[in-house]
């Protein structure tokens, strides 16, 4: 490990210099400051990264020179401690890209704060929904036990925007259930090893690269015609011109129960399965195809076609519907080789997969059906029609992880070939994880025509008394109903989509007692990091969603949680209305037409304006803090 994870000991003569006195103060309050930083830092990282980032933030707070101390105003605290705390908060509020490169390093181990239950997980989700100023305010109120007025003053000095609103948001969170902060102590961590086989592979690959670099350097220094140095490097996987294919014996294989003994639940925990996993001729052809991509290589959008840098992991080799199929994984990509005429190599991104996104792989397609290879941690598999939420799911047979043929995506060349393209008759997988992974954990996957099905999730309508809600599995009745009504409005239903989330951001009571409309934002996130979103309204008696806007970007994600949409609507009595709705922080909506305007406070986040006819409209929403946002286009 490079970099300290504790405060260390104070230096001798700590009172001799201001910076030495500051170091002594930092050491004395190290645990308190690190907990403050952990709570204030963004919650979009895994716990290991957040632990290290919190320690780094506190250690960076100690300046190399501190000849003059400026005491923060408005406090009776130790001025040195208050100044250090201010520096920690400034680092959390205004992070620099270089800060991520200056964190302590831990090799071969993963660090976890001691989580103690659902309350801690709920608090983590609530903090993730807050902005940096509100998270910092929560840390000041909950850890430092400052009054709201003191917290506002400290945030103001730290350069926070709208500190009053930040403290109000944090105060509402503090007024909720007594979460406790035992699970948010980065100085009391649990330690687990990382995936040992993967680390061994990475170490071997790094040795090969280092040896290759040394060989090239030595040859350049020796000049043309000089003999190669002794100790040839490990041969890379790629096939050199006129060379021989890689050796199938070098393929990585993991034990059948690996997933039960690792904290990393993704494709690296899949064992090798299939009735031809020892067929070296078949494995050799698959490796050769990936080592030299050619015209039969079919990468999904955004997927590199370069050969793997080391021996890949074997996930499957067997006969499926009469075709020989091999599935390999190199830590970031999946490769599916289908032998024989009409076959070829299909490549897809698979980095940063999880228990859900690594839940299944499409093994083979035949007509309008597909067979899947399921993750070893799947206890039960069913199929269900996305447009029939009230019809029970049907069991899907499987043998050694390979399912029976199930209705799959439309891959006949339509604009949006995925299972959700036409909204009618689309079939999705409903999988249940082993209780070893999580109790009563089920999730949905949708085949979009690629190797890896997309994970479906659902964010319910806001509760004005609670913090912003987080995406959850789309298996509850409310989620199934929402997907049945709005699924065909997805902005992207093509191969390469990793996750699809349906967010019900507002419910609007319609004029003239015409019922209620639901406003939704559907988001598609791709494996390569790109994404898109679309807003839609679900009106009573409508056959499907009415899309109101959309486009690429990070709208409706955890990084942009505010949205607004509008549409025209004719009531059953024939009256024309402009309808608009915004998410939970929208407090005002302004709409302007050619000869009219409406500017109203919206306590229920919705607006309905009666108009005699349809015309061009400009609309914007104002958030609680004064920020203005426009609808997606």
N, C-alpha and C positions, 0 to 999 in steps of 0.2 A: 504494500500500500504506500503510495506517495502522497504525502499530506497528512496532517494530524487529524484525528477524529475526536480528540478531547482537547481541553484547554492547555494542558501542560502545566509546568510550574512557573511561578513568577520569578523574574530575574533578581539577582542580587542587587541591592541598592535601588529598589524599585522607586524610591522617592527622589532619586537623583535627577531625573529628567522627566518632562511632561509625558513623552511617549512611553517611558518605562512605567510611569504611574498609570497611564491608560492601559498598558498591557496587564498590569496587576489587577486593575478593575475588570478588564475583560475576562481574565482567568477566574476571578472570584464569582462573576455572574455569567459564566459561559453557558451553562445549561439553560438558564432563563432566556438569554439572547438567541440561542439556537432554536428553542421552541417558538419564540417570537417570529424568527425568520421562516421556519417551517410552515407556520400558519399563514404568513403573509405571501409566500411565494405561490405562483400559479399551481393549481391542482391538476393540470393536464399532463403531468409527468407521472411515471410509475414511482412507487414509494422509495425504491432504491435511489433513483436519481434525485428525488426531493430531499432525502436525508443528506446526501453528499452536497447538494446545492445549498442547503441550510447551513451546514458547517462552513462551506466556502464563503457564504455571505458574511458570516460573523468574523471569520479570519481576515477577510478583505477590509472589514471595518476598522482595523487597526492601521493607522497611517504610518508610513516610514518616518515622517517628520511631523512633529506636533509642538512647535515652539510656543504657540500661544493658544490658550483655551478660550473659546467663545461659549459661554454658558447659555443653553437654551432658555428662553424666557418663559415665565409663567409656571415654574415648578420649584418645589422645595427639595427635590431629590438631589442625590450626589451628582454634581455637574458633569463629572467624568462619565458616569454611567449614562446619564441623559444624552450626552453628546454621542456616545457609542451607539446607543439605541437609535438615535436619529440617523446615523450613518447606515445602520442595518436597514432601516425602513426606506431610506433613499435608494439603496441598492435593490430592494424588492419592488419599489414603485417605478424605478427607471433602470431596468436591467440593460446591460450592454451585450451585444453578440459575443464579445470576447470572454464574458464571464463564464459561459458554458465550457470554455476551453481551460478554465483555471480552477476547476473543481478537483478535490482529492480523487485519487484513482484507487480502485479496489479490484484486484485480479482474482478470479476464481471463486468469488463469494458474492452473494446478494444480501443486502441489508433491508430489514423490514421493521417498521415501528410496531409495537406490541398491540395489534388490534384486539379489541375486547368485545365485539358484538355488532349487532345491527345499528345501534345508536351511533357508534363511531362511524360506520359506513354512511349513515344518513347525514351526519355532520360533514363528512368529506364531500359528499355530493352537493350539499348546500353551499359549502365554501367554493366549490368549483364553479357554481353559478354566479358568484359575486365577482365584481371587478377588483383590481388590485387595491384601490383605496379602501373599499369596504372590508376586504380580507385583513388589511393592516389595521383597520379600526377594530375589527373583532379581536385581533391579537392584543391590542392595547386595552380593550375592555376586559377580556377574559383572562389574559395572562398577567398583564401589568396592573389590572384592577384600577385603572384610571377612571375618573368621572367622564361623562360625555363631553363636558366643556374642556377638560384637560386633553382628551383624545383629539378634539377638533384642533386645539392649538398645536399639538405635536404634529398632526398631519399637515397642517398649514405650513409649518416650518420645513417639513419633509418634501414639500412641493406637490402635494396631492391636489387633484382637481375636485372641487366641490366637497370639501371635507365634512360639511354639515350633513349632506345627504349620505355620505359614506358611513358616518357614525349612526345615522338613523337606521340604515339597512342592517348594520351590525347589531344595533340594540334590539331590533326585532328578532334576530337570530339568537341573541343571548337570552331573550325573554321566553324562548321556547323550552322544550324539554331539557332537563339537566343532562347534557351529553357527557360531561366529564372530559378531561383532556389527557387521560392516561395513555391513549393510543396515539398521541401527537407529541411524543417525546423522542426526538432524534438522537438523544444521548443514551437511551435505553432500547437497544435494537436487538432483534433476533437475526441470526446469521445462518444462511443456507448455502450449500454449494451450487454453482451453476451446472448446466448440463455437462457432465464430464466427457462424454463421447464427443460432443460438439467442440468442447475446448481443446481436446486432443487433436481433432481434425484441424482446427484453426491454427494450433501451434505447429502442426506438421506442415501446413500450407505456408506459414510464415517462414519456417526454416527453408522450404523450397525456394521461396521468393528471394530470401537473403542469399542463399547459395548461388542462385542464378545471377543475382546482381554482382556478387563477388567474381563469378566466372567471367562475366562481360567486362568488368573492370580490369581483371588480370590480362585478358586477351588484348584489350586496347593498349595496355601498358607495354605488353610484350611485342606488339607490332604484327604486321602481316606474316603469316606462315609460322608463327610461334606455336609450339605445342601447347595443348590445353593443360591447365594445372591439374595436379592429382586431386582425386576426390570429386568425381563428377556429381552434379546436383541431381535431386530426384527428378525424374522425367515428368514434365507437366502433362495434364490430362489431354490437352489438345493434340490432334494427330499432326505431326510434321509432314511436309510434302514427301510422299513416297514412303512414309513410315507405317507403323502398325497401329491398329486401334488400341484404346486403353484396355487394361486387364479387368474383366468382371470380378476377379477375386478381390480387387481393391475397393469394391462397393461397401459402403457402411451399412450395417444392419444393427438394429437395437432389439433388446429383449421384448418379449410379448407383454410383459408387465411393466415396461419402462415408465409408462404414463402414471403408474401408481406410486412411483418413487422419485419424481422430479417436480420441482415447482414451476417448471416451464411446460405448459400444456399447449402445444402447437404441433405442427407437422413433424418436428424433430422427435416427438415422442411416439410416432407411428412405427409399429414393427413391419417387417417385410411379410407380405401375404401373397397368396396365389399358388396355383398348382405347378407353376413353371419358374419359381424363384431360384431354382438351381440349374436352369437351362442356360449354360454359359454362352451358347451360340446366339440365343435370342437376346440375352443381356448385352452381348458384345455388339450386336447390330444397333441396339438402342443407344449404347454409349458412343458408337461411331457416328450415329446421326447427330447427336448433340455436340460432339467434338468438332464437327465440320458442317454447320448449318448450310442447307442447300435449298433448292426450289420446293422441296416438300416440307420445309419448315414453316409453321404457321404461328407466329407470335401474336398474342393479344396486344391491343394498343398500349404503348408505353412499356413493353417488356423487352429487355435486351436479348439479343440472340447469341451473344458471345458464349464460348464454352465455359463450363464451370471451372473455377480455379483449383479445385481439388476433387478427390473422389466424392461423387454425390451419394446420397442415402437412397437405398432401395425401399420403396413403399409397397410395390405390387409387381408381380409378373405372373400372368396366367392367361387362360383362354376364356374369352367372354363373347358369347353369341357366335362362336366359331372363329373369332379373330384373336390373335396373340397381342396382348397389351402389356406394356411396361410403364410404370410410373416411378419417376425419380425426383429427388428434392435436393437442392444444393444450398439450402439455408435461406434463400431469397426468392427462388423460382421453383415452379413445378414443371416437369417435362413429361408428357404422355406420348409414348411411341406406340403406334399401331402398325403392326407388321403386315407386309403383303401389299398387293395392288389396292389403290385407293386409300392407303394409310398415309402415315407421315408423322412428323414431330409437332406436337402442339405445346406451346410455351405460355406460361402465365405467371404473373407476379404472385408471391405468397409470403412476403416479408411481413413481420410484425403481426402474424396470425395469432389466433386465440382459441379458447375452448369452443367458440361458436363458429368463427370464420375458418377454422380448420376442422369443422365437423364432418365434411363430406367432399368428395371429388367425383366428377363425372368420369366414369370409366369408359363407357361406350354408348353410342347413339345408334338406334335402328328405327328408321322412320320417324314417327312422332313420339318415340319413347326413349328413355335413358336408364341406364343402370349406374348406380353409385357405389363407391367404396366409402364406407362410413368409418369415422374415427373409432379407435379401440375403446374410448370411454363412453360410447353411445349404448345405452341400455335398451332403448325402445325406439322404433322408427314407424312413423305413420305418414300418410298423405292426406291432404285435404284440399277441397276446392276453395280458392280465395274468394269466390263470389257467393259461397254458400256457408256463411258463418254459423248457421244453426244446425248444419248437418255434421254429425260426429266424424272425427278423423277415422280413416281406415288403416288397419295394420298393414305394414309393408314387410314381406318376408325377406330374410337375408341369410346367407351362408358364408361364414368366415368373413363377415363384413361386407360382402357383395350383395346388393339388393336385387330383388326381382325387378323386371322392367316396369317403369312408372311413367306416366305422361310427363313429357319434358317440354323444353322450349321449342318455339317455332323457329327453325333455322333455314327456312326456305328462301331467305333473302329479303325479307321485309325491312322497312326502315328501322324498326325497333324489334329485334328478333326474340326478346326475352319472354318469359312466361307471363309477364304482366302487360304485354303489349296491347291485347285487345280487351282485357278486363273480363272476358267471358270464358269460363271453363278453365282458367289457369289453375294448375295444381302445384302446390308447394309441399316441401317436406316439413314435418313436425317431429323433431328429435328430442329425446329426453336423455340428459347426462346421467352417468352413474352417480349414486349417492356419495361415492368416494370423492367426486369433484364438487358437487353441490347438492343440497337437499331440494328435491322437487323442482329441478331446473329444466324447463323445456324451452325450445326456441324454434323459429321458422327459418327455412332457407328456400330461396327461389332460384330456379335454374334460369339464367339469362343467356344461355347459349355458349358459355365458356367452360373452362375446366372447374372453376370453383363457384358454387352457388353463392348468391348474395344473402347476407343476414338481414332479416326484417326486424325492425324495432318500432316502438310506439311511444310517443310522449303525450300524456293526457292533457285535457284543457286545464288552464291555470286555476289555482285556488288563491283568491286574493289575500287570504290570511296566512299563506305559506310562501316560502321562497320558491324560486323557479323550479319546476319539476325536471327530472332527468329522464332520458330514454330508458325504456324497459322492454322486456321481451313481449312480442306481439301475440301472446297466446291467450290473454284474458278476453272475455266476451266483448268488452268495449273496444279493445284493439282489433279483434276480428271483424266487428261491425264496421269500424272506421276503414280498415283496409279493403273490405268488400265494396264500400261505396266510393273510395277515393283512389284505389290502387292504380287505375289506368292513367292517373295524372302524374306518374313518376317522371322526373325530368330526364332520366337516363336509364334505359333498360337494356343496355348492351353488355357484351363480355368485358370483364375488367372492373365491374362495379363490385366493391367490397361490402358496402352496407347501404341499406335504404331505410330511412326513418320517416315516419309520418307523425307530424306534430300538429295536434289540434290546438291552435293558439287562441281561438275566440269562439264564443257562442253568442249569436245575435237573435234577439226576439224581433220578429218581423212586424212591420206595421199592419194595421187592420186585422189583428189577431190571426195572421196567416201562418203561425207556427214559428219554428226556430230554424236558423241557418247555422251551419258549422263551417268555420274557416280553418283551413289546414295549410300547412307548408310541408311539402315532401322534399327530402334531401337525399341526394345520391353522392356517396363518397367512393372514389376509385382507389384501387391499390397503389397507383402511382402518386397519390396525394391530391389529385385534382378533384373538383366537386362541382355540383350544380344544385339549384333549388327551384321549386315552382310553387306558387301559391294558388289555391283553388277554393271555391265555395261550394258547399253541399246544400242545395235548396230543397225544400219539401216537394215530394212527388217528382223530382227530377230523376232521369234514368242514370245519370252519372255526374261526375264533378264538372264544374264550370271553371276552367283554368283562367286565372286573372293576371298572371305574370310569371316570369322566370328567367333564368340565365345562369351562366357559370359564376363561380366565386364561392365565398364562404357564408352566404346568407343562410339563416336558420340552422347554423351550427353552434357549438358551444362558444365560438369566438365572435359570433354576431347573433345575439339572442333577441333582437328587436326587429319586428317586421310589421307591415301594413299592406292591406290589399283593398280593392274596390271593384264594383261591378254594377251594371244596370239590371233592374229587376222589375217585372210587371206583376202587380198583385192580382189575385183572382178576380177582383172588381175592375181590373183594367187600368189602375193607376200606375204611373211610371215613377220609380224611385231610384235614387243613387244610394247604394249600400256600401259601407266601408267598415272595416274592423282592423284593430291593431292588437299587438301582443300586450302582455300584462303591464309593461311600463309606459304604454302610450296613454297620455293624459289629455290630449287635445288633437283634433283632426280638422284640417282646413281643406275645403274643396272650392274650386273656382271654375265657373263656366263662362260662356261668351257674355252673358248679361246678368249673371247672378253669382253669389258667393255664400259660403257657409263656414263659420269659424266657431266651433263649439268645444267646450270642455266635455270630455267623454269618460265619466266615472266607470262606466261598464265597458269602455274601450271600443264602442261601436257608434256608428252614425248612420242615420237614414234621412235623406232629403227628398221631398216630393218635387218632381220636375215635370213640366208639360211635354218635354221631348228630349231625345238623346242628342248630345253634342259633345265636342271636345271638352275634356275635363283635366284640370291640374289639381293634384291632391298631394298633401304631405301631412305627416304626423309629428307631434312634438312630444318628446319623452318627459318623464318627471323632472329630469335634470336640465331640461331646456334644449337638448340636442334634437335636431330636425332630421327626419328620415323620409325617404320617398318609397313608393311601391316598387317591387320588382317589375322589370319590363319584359 
